[in-house]
Amino acid sequence: MLKRLSHIFLDNWIAKIIVIVLAFGLWAFVVNTGYRSDVLPESISVTARDVPDTLAIASELPAVQVEVFAPTASFQRLKTNDIQAFVNTAGLSAGNHSLEIKVFADDPNVRVLEVTPPFLELTLENKRTDVFAINLETEGSLGQGFVADKAELSSQDVRVTGATSTIAAIDQVVVRLPLNGETGAVERTLTPVALNQDREELNNLSFSPEVIEVRLPVIQAEDAKSVGIEVDTAGQPAEGFFVGTISSDPSTTTAQGSSKALSEITTLVTETIDLSGATETIERTVKLITPDNVRAEPSNISIKIEIRPGSLTRTVDARIEATNTNLSASFSPASISITLRGPADKVRSAGESDVVARIDVASLGAGQHTLQLQRSQFGLDDQIEIDFVQTSVDVTLSPS
C-alpha cells in the first residue's frame, strides 16, 4: 500500500509540481482579472471648481455615495482620495443654482456607475473680506501644577474672505491648541477656524495668513484656590421676558497660579453670552477668562440662563360676530377695543392674531337687541385677563 502511494506522489514529480504552479497562477489570474461592482464604503466630499473671482459659496457642499465598476485588483487598491467629486461653477452669477455632481476616478480602469445624490443646490453670493482678531483656545490641560503664561501669536488678526452672509455670521475666529500634560513651552502651527454665535464652525472661507504660529510659555504654579464663577451677559431678552435664575455647572473652579496673582482673584468671568431677543432658556458651554499666569480647572463651564415670560398688557381691536342664526346680523359698533393682560408670550400671541367675540344669538328673533359682552365669547387663553372699554353692543337681526 505504501509503495503504491509513493509511486502516486513521486512518479513524474517534476511534472506534478509544474501543474500545481500553473494551477495557482491560473487561480491568481482569474481572481485579479475579475470585476467588482459596489458602493464605496466612504462618502466622497464635493468641491466647487472655477468659482468666479467676485463670488463665493454660501451653502454647504455635501458628500456623495459613489458606486463604481472596476477590475477586482483596481477596486482593492481604490482609496477615497483617488475619487474626485465636483461641480463646475464657471460663468455662474450670484444666486441659487442646481448643478450636476461630476465624479471621476484617477484610475482609468474604474468606471463610475451611480452618484447619490446626483445634483446639489448651490448658493453663490458676492465675495466679502473682513479682518478679525484671533482668539487662542486651549483643549486639554497642562501638567499638574503648571500654568500657561501669556501666549505669543505670529499674528494678532486675520483676513477672512467668503460669501457675504457667511462673513456676517462670524462671531469669532479662533486657533485651537491641544494640550496633553505639558510642563514646558508649547509651540504649534495652527489653522484658524471661524465660529458663529452658537460656536459652530463656518465653512467655505479662506484665511490670510493661512496658519498661525503659536508659542505658549508654561510656568510652574505656586498656589491654588477655589473661586466663584461670574456669568457675563449682554443684551436684553425680548419684550415681555425677563432673566430668571442663572446657574453654572460647576459653580466653582480651581484657579492655579502665583500667590500674588491668586490674591487678586475672587471670581473668574465667563465669555459673554448674548441675551438679545431671547424668548426661551439658554444653555451653553463657555470658557472662563483667566489672567496671565493663572489656570482654571475646569475651564469650560456649562451655563443655564432661564428666560421667563413677564406680564404684558396690550390693547387690541376685536371684531363682533353672531353665531347660531340664519338671520343677517349687523353690530354697532362692528368692533370694540379691549385690553389684554397676562403672560407676555400668550398676550403677544393673541395680539398678533385676529381677536373675535362670537356671540350666540340663537334665542333672538329679528329686530334690535342689546347684548352683554362676556369673556368666554373671545376664546382666549385662560391666563389672559380682558378689560372692556364698553360692556355691551347693539345688534340688528334681519332676514337674509
Secondary structure, 3 states (H helix, E strand, C coil): CHHHHHHHHHCCHHHHHHHHHHHHHHHHHHHHCCEEEEECCCCEEEEEECCCCCEEECCCCCEEEEEEEEEHHHHHHCCHHHEEEEEECCCCCCEEEEEECEEEECCCCCEEEEEECCEEEEEEEEEEEEEEEEEEEEEEECCCCEEECCCEECCCEEEEEEEHHHHHCCCEEEEEEEEECCCCCEEEEECCEEECCCCCECCCCEEECCCEEEEECEEECCEEEEEEEECCEECCCCCCEEEEEEEEECCEEEEEECHHHHHCCCEEEECCEECCCCCCCEEEEEEEECCCCEEEECCEEEEEEEEEECEEEEEEEEEEEEECCCCEEEEECCEEEEEEEEEHHHHHHHHHCCCEEEEECCCCCCEEEEEECCHHHHCCCCCCEEEECCCEEEEEEECC
